[in-house]
């Protein structure tokens, strides 16, 4: 009878530990996703500030040049 209760306590402890680890991993994944999204927005706003208006001469520009 003592073996049953010892086993039961270990199962509960394992379940709690795995639940905590799962919650920590979910929180870490959410933080990484939020951080990456924030960095992307910062980079896009920096790129928008550095836009230039240019006029290229079709006779002298490189024919392999691709404009976006």
N, C-alpha and C positions, 0 to 999 in steps of 0.2 A: 504494500500500500504506500510506503514511503517513496518507492520508485515512481509511481504514477504522479504524485504531487510534484516531485522534482522535475519530471519530464514536462509537466504542464507549465511550471514556472518558466522553464527554458523556452518553451514555445511562445509564451506571452512576451518574454523579454526579446526574443528574436523578432517577433512581429512588431514590437515597439521600435526597436533599433532600425529595422528595415523601413518602417514608415517614416521615421525621422530622416533617414538617408534619402528616401524618395522625395520628401518635401524640400530638403536642402538642394537636391539636384534640380528640381523644378524651379526653385527660386533663383538658382545660379543661371539656368538657361534663360529665364525671363530677363534677368539683369543683362546678360550678354546680348540678347536680342535688342533690348532697349538701348544699350550702349552703342551697338552697331548702327541702329537706325538714327540715333542722335549724331554720330560721326558722319554718316552719309548726308544728313541735312546740312551740317556745318560745311562739308566739302562742297556741296551743291551751291550754297549761298556764297562761298568764296569764289567759286568759278563764275557765278553770275556777275560778281563785282568786277571781274577781270576781263569781261567781254570787250572786244574791240571792233569798231567798224572799219573794215578794210575794203579797198577797191583794188582788184587785181587786173593787170593788163593781160588780156588773153594771148597776146603775141609773145610776151616775155615770160609768162608763168610756166612752171613745169607741167607737162601734159599728164603726169602721173599723180598730180596733186588732187587729193580728195577733200572736198569741203563738206562739213556737216552743218 
